[in-house]
Amino acid sequence: MKPFLLAIAIVLSESVSFAQQASPATPSSASDEKLPICTPIKSARPLKLLQKAPLYSFCEKELDVYLKYLHESEPDPIKRLIHLARKNIGEPYEIYLLGEYPYEMYDPDPMYCLNKSDCVTFVEHTYAEALSSDWPGFFKTLQRLRYKTGQVGMLTRNHESVADWDPNNAWLFDNITTKLGDGNQHVPLHLTWKPSKFFSKFGIGQDMPDVTVTDAYIPRDKVAGILKDLKEGDVVHVVRGNSKEQYVGHFGLVALAPDGTINMIHSAEPAVREQGLLDYLEKNPKTLGYKFLRPKAEPEKLVAAAR
């Protein structure tokens, strides 16, 4: 863990979230009023209320309280993941939420957001929460997922899914796409990522070469045959594009419905929802198929070593 990340985590956990648009902060306790703090975070509601409240209504202190409770009451990290994902159903969707402020100013958006999400930040926040037992652990894990080796910066953020996010998070996730079904249900995924073109609007990264990636995905007509091989907590990559080039344009999490339906919990307009994987394909006819990642064994140990 880089020293500057620890410093940022401490600063942000003790200050008002740039991402929250809640009511003005109030002193968290009588003792806080005596501290040299200008903008204290509002106090946490009682745990009984947090257990019933949607996750997207939590402030930083409430998330800290709830993660400690959940970590003690549920030892299985994947069960915690699905619990947290479902507790966030209804969270409003908004794209382009996060940046590097205050560490960098190319993108002055904040480094976390608790009351809104887009598809990628939903998956990142939910995994960071599920694999952490408190606020500092959550914040550190979130940055490890969002940036190459956890080094915060516009140039090191995992902007492109297949070329950045997947390889830079291979320490925690395995690409299982080519192993699903009988092992021959996939087709090639071809992608050329041009980071210099992407970063040109910010005036940086102009020396970065194009990245050509050959990967794989399950085409839409083969998805029904591989559903039985999926597990809760698998990361869903929704593949879009055309016959020449494909890309991942949406993220979600696999969840098992009570009736056995294989669902995806994902953030999309207008809000986070749980939806069948086959239903999503039916409602999105331009979707080419899916790619899947699976967390490695003992993910908490991997996170602890990576922080």
N, C-alpha and C positions, 0 to 999 in steps of 0.2 A: 504494500500500500504506500503510495507516494505521500510524503509529508503534506504537500499542498492540498491533497484530497481530504486528509484528516482535518486539516484546518478549515476547509470549506464546510465539511460536515458539521463541525462544532459551531461555526458561525451561523450556518443556516438553521440548525436545530435550535438555536437560542434567539432567533430573530423571526420576524413575521415573514411567512412564505410569500415570495413574489408571485407565486402561481395562484394562491388562494384568493377568492373574491367573496369572502364571507363577511360577516359583520365586523365592525372594528374590534380589535383585540382588547380584552379586559384583563386586569391583573389575575394571575392564576391562583393566588392565595394572598393572605394577609402578609405572609413573610416576603413574598415577591415585591410587595410595595416598598419594602425597605432596601431592596437591592438597587444598585446603580444601573437600572435598565430603563430605557425610554419607551420601548415598544414590546412589552412582554407578550408571550403567546397566551391565548385564553386558556382557562383551566379545562382539564379533561372532565367530561361527564362521567357519572358513575358507570361501572362496568356493566351493570344490568341494562342500562340504557344503550350502551355501545353494542351489546349483543343483539339488540333489536334494530339498531339504526343502520342505514345503508353506509357502506364503507366510504363512499364519496362525500359524506357529510362530516368526516373526521378531520380534526386539526392535527397538527404534528404530535402534540402531547397525547392525544387520544389514540393515534396510531401506535405510539410507543407502548401505551398501556395495553392495547389489544394484542399486539404482537407478543408481548410477554405472556399474557394469558393464553393465547392460542398455542404458543410454543410449549407451554407446560401441560396443556390439556390434550393436545393432539400430537403424538410423536411422529406420525407419518407426514413427511413434507409434501407429498402429492395430494393427500387429503386436505392439508392446509391450503394448498394451491387452489383446489377446486372450491373449497369453502369460501375463500377470499374472492375468487372470480365471480361466484354466484352472489356474494354479498355486494358486489359492485354492479350488478345488473340494474340498469336505469341510469348509470353515470352518463352525463351529456358528452357527446362527441364533439371534438374540435381538432382540426388538423394543424400541424406546424406549431405544437405547443411548447416545445422545449428548445433550449439553446445552451450557451455556456456562461451566461452572466451569473455572477460577477467576475468569473475567471477570465473570460474573453468578451469582447464586444462586437465581434463580427455578427453574431446572432444574440441579441440581448434578451432573449427569452430565458426564463429560469431553468434550473437544472432538475426540477421535479415538479409534479402537479398532482394534487390529491383529489380535486373535484371535477376534473375533466380528463378525457383521454382520446387518443387516436388508436388505431389498431396496433401499432408497434409499442407505443408507450404503455398501453394496457397490458400487453404480454410482459414487457420489461418490469413494470411496477409490480405486477402480481407475482412474478417469480422472485423478485427481490424481497418482497414482503414474506412470501412463503418460506424462504430460505434464511430468514433473519429473525432474531428474537427481540429486537428493540429498534429504535429509530436510527442510531448510528450505524448499526449493521445493515439496515435497509438502504440507507443512503450510499454507503460504500459499495454494496452489491449492485445497486442500480447503475452506478457509474462504471463498474466493471463490465456490466452487460452492454452499456451504451457506447463504450469507447474501446479501441484496440489497446489491450493490456491495461485498461483502466486509466490511460493517460488522457485527461480532459483537454479537448481542443477541437476546433472546427475541422481540422484536417484529419484527426484521429477518430472522429465520430463514425459510427457504423451507418453511413448514409444508404448504401446500396445493400439490399438484402442478401443476394446470392454471393456477391463479390466481397462484401464487408462483414455483414452481421453473422452469417453462418461460419465462415472460417475463423473469425475473431472470437467466436463463442464456442469453438470446437472443444475447448477445455471443459465445458459443461454439457454440451449436447452432441449426440451422434446423429448423422444423417442416415435414416433408416429406409429411405425411399426405395432403394434398389433391392431391399430384402423383403419387401412386403409381397403378399401373395405367394406365388411359387418362384419368385425371384426374376420373373421376366414380364412383369406387368407394366414396367416403366418405359418411357421413351426419352430421347435426349432433350435436354434444355440447353439452348445456346444463347449466350449473352455477351455483349461487349459493353463494358462500363467505362465511361469517359470522364474521369474525375476532373481533369483540367477544364473541360467544358462546364461542368457543374459548378466548380469553384470560381469560374471567371467573374461571376457577378459580385464576388466578394474581393476580387483582386488578389487572390492567393492560389497556391497549388498549380501554377501554370507549367511547372516542370514535371508533373506527375503523368506517367505513361498510361495509355489505355490498358484495360484489363480484359482479357478474353477468357470466358469461363464456359466449360462444358460440364453440365450436371445432368440431373434426371428428374422427371416428375411422373405422376400417375395420371394418364389422360382420363377425361371425364367418363368415358364409357367403360373404364376399368375400375372405377372407384368402388362401386358396390361390392366387387369381389375381394377387396382388401380391407374392408371395414372391420372384419373380425380380428385382424392383426393389430389394430390400433389400441392404445392404452390411454387412460386418463392422464393428462399432463403433457401428452405429445403436443409439440408446436405445429400448427397448421400453417403452411405457406400456400396462399392462393395464387396460382399461376395464370398470367394473362399474356397477351401478345398475339403473334401470328405464326404462320408456318416457318418463317425465316428466323425470327428471334423471339425469345420468350423472357419473361421477367416475373418476379414475385411482387404482386401489387397489394397484398393484404395479409394480415396475420390473425391467428386465433389460437385457442386452446381446446384440445379434445376433452370432452366430458361425456360421461355415460348417463343417459336418462333412466329413470326408474323402470321404464318399459323396455330397456335394452337398446334404444335408439342411440346411435353414435352422433353426438352433437358437437358443435363448435361454439364456445363462448367467445365473443369478439366484440370489438368496439367499431361501430359504423353508424352513420347518421340514421336516426337522431340520437341513439344512445346504445350502451352496451346491452347485448341480448344473448340468449342461448337459442341456437338454431341447428337443425339437423344438417349434416354435411351434404346429404343428397338433396335436401330441400334448398340449400344454398345454391347448388348447381342448377336446380330447376328454375330458380328465380333469377339466376345470373347466367343466361345462355352463352355469353361471350367468354366465360371462364373456361380456360383450357383444361384445368385439372388441379391437382394438389401435390405438394411436396411436404414431407414430414421429418421433423427432428424429434429425438427422444432424449430426455435427461439421462445422464450416465448414472451408474449405481452410486449410492451414498453422496448425493449432490451437496449436502451440507458440509461434508468434509472438504469437498473440492472448493466450495465457496470460501470456507475458512482459510484454506491455503492460498487462495487467489487474492484475498483482500490486502 
